Amino acid sequence: MKPCPRTIDRPLLILGLEGEDVAVILLLCGVPAIVFSPAVPLIALFFIWPCLAAFKRGKPEGYLIHWLYRQGVGFRGLLPPGPERFYSIYSKEGQDVF
C-alpha cells in the first residue's frame, strides 16, 4: 500500500502568498508602473509583500478577498457590499423588500 501525501489540500503558495493575493499586489503595483515609472511601484512591492504576508498569517484561504468585500469593494456576481440586508416577501419596518 502506498502512503497518501498530506499536501493534497494545501494551497499553492508563491513566496508565502496565495494566487489571488499576488494578483492584488500586481494590480496595486503593476498599474502605477505602467502609467508612471517602474521604480517607485517596484520599491513599494518590497514593502507590500511582507506586510500582506504578516496580515494573512494564521488566516484561512481567501481571507483577503472576503476582507476587501467587507471594506466595500464590489465583485461581479456577488451582492453589492454594504449594510446587511434582509430579503423577505413580507414588509417589515426599516427593512428593504426585494
C-alpha positions in Angstrom: 0.0 0.0 0.0 1.3 3.5 -1.0 1.2 6.3 1.6 -1.1 9.2 0.7 0.6 12.6 0.6 -0.7 15.0 3.1 -0.3 18.0 0.8 -3.3 17.3 -1.4 -5.4 20.1 0.0 -2.6 22.5 0.7 -3.0 25.7 -1.5 -0.3 26.7 -3.9 1.7 29.5 -2.3 4.1 31.9 -4.1 6.6 33.2 -1.5 4.0 32.7 1.2 1.0 34.2 -0.6 -1.9 32.7 -2.5 -2.5 33.4 -6.2 -5.3 35.9 -5.6 -3.1 37.8 -3.1 -0.3 38.0 -5.7 -2.9 39.3 -8.2 -4.0 42.1 -5.8 -0.3 43.1 -5.3 0.3 43.1 -9.1 -2.7 45.3 -9.6 -1.6 47.7 -6.8 2.0 47.9 -8.2 1.6 46.9 -11.8 -0.8 49.6 -13.0 1.2 52.5 -11.5 4.3 51.0 -13.0 2.8 51.2 -16.5 1.3 54.6 -16.0 4.2 56.3 -14.3 7.7 54.8 -13.9 8.5 51.3 -12.7 10.9 52.4 -10.0 8.5 53.6 -7.3 6.0 50.7 -7.5 8.8 48.2 -7.6 10.1 49.6 -4.3 6.6 49.6 -2.9 6.3 45.9 -3.9 9.1 45.0 -1.5 7.2 46.7 1.4 3.7 45.5 0.5 4.6 41.8 0.1 5.9 41.2 3.7 3.1 43.4 5.1 0.4 41.3 3.3 2.1 38.1 4.4 2.0 39.2 8.0 -1.6 40.4 7.6 -2.6 36.9 6.3 -0.6 34.8 8.8 -3.0 32.5 10.6 -6.0 33.4 8.5 -7.9 30.9 6.2 -7.6 30.7 2.5 -9.3 33.6 0.6 -9.2 35.9 3.6 -8.0 38.9 1.6 -11.0 38.7 -0.9 -13.5 38.5 2.0 -11.8 41.3 3.8 -11.9 43.5 0.7 -15.6 42.7 0.3 -16.3 43.8 3.9 -14.4 47.0 3.3 -16.8 47.8 0.4 -15.1 46.6 -2.7 -17.7 45.0 -5.0 -17.1 41.9 -7.1 -19.1 40.8 -10.1 -21.6 38.1 -9.3 -21.9 39.0 -5.7 -24.4 41.2 -3.9 -23.3 44.8 -3.6 -21.3 45.3 -0.4 -22.8 47.5 2.2 -25.1 47.3 5.2 -26.7 43.9 6.0 -29.9 43.5 4.0 -32.9 41.2 4.8 -34.9 39.7 1.9 -38.5 38.7 2.7 -41.8 38.5 0.9 -43.4 40.3 3.9 -42.8 44.0 4.5 -41.3 44.9 7.9 -40.5 48.3 9.2 -37.0 49.5 8.4 -36.1 46.6 6.1 -35.9 46.5 2.3 -38.2 44.2 0.5 -37.0 42.8 -2.8 
